[in-house]
Amino acid sequence: MGVQLPRWVWIGAGALACVAGMVNAVGYLGFEHQAVTHLTGTTTLLGAALAGDDMRAATSLAGVAVAFMVGCALSGMIVQDATLRLGRRYGVALALESALLFASAYLFYRNSVSGAWLAAMACGLQNAMATTYSGAIVRTTHLSGMFTDLGIGLGHALRGLPLQRRRLSLCALIISAFLVGGVFGALLFARVGTDALLLPATLTGVVGVGYAIYRQRTLGATI
């Protein structure tokens, strides 16, 4: 990530990380304290549920994992590339993510486990959409890689080695934005419950439609 990143990549990464933080906070608080934006803990809990012969929990957790993967597949079908560039169909992907989050809020309101599945699908779609730029990995729904890169950078700094400052700055941006999103998501959940998902759903919808219009007018491409 030593290349010069366009400003829209930085803005997009921070905004999407904030959205993911909100979704994960609401999903965690509204779905049996289980995360929906990443699968490491979910897979561990799935293994524990299978070992304990708890098929109800195993089914719910497996649904989250499968839904996340389906979201990634949808992104692959829509964006059709692993390289971030302005001409890609991100507006369509964001609009679909918005629709999934709206549907998730409705299903959460009806106390349906499929609400968590749709939220996970939305996060999978988002994370796959923002995958790479010039060979550098950009992830917006989980932070292990970001903290790893910051730790490596700290080790390099202690040894006096050169630092990839832009990469570390992007990691810090994504971590901070995810944290801010988590704070807002938790505060909203305390006030309105799972209806808090309506905020990230609206944000992604507005950005998605706005991007699609901009792309249509500026680049002359069809949606």
PyMOL commands that set and color helices and strands:
alter all, ss='L'
color gray80, all
select helices_A, chain A and resi 7-30+40-51+55-79+90-109+114-129+144-159+165-219
alter helices_A, ss='H'
color red, helices_A
select strands_A, chain A and resi 132-133+136-137
alter strands_A, ss='S'
color yellow, strands_A
deselect
rebuild
show_as cartoon
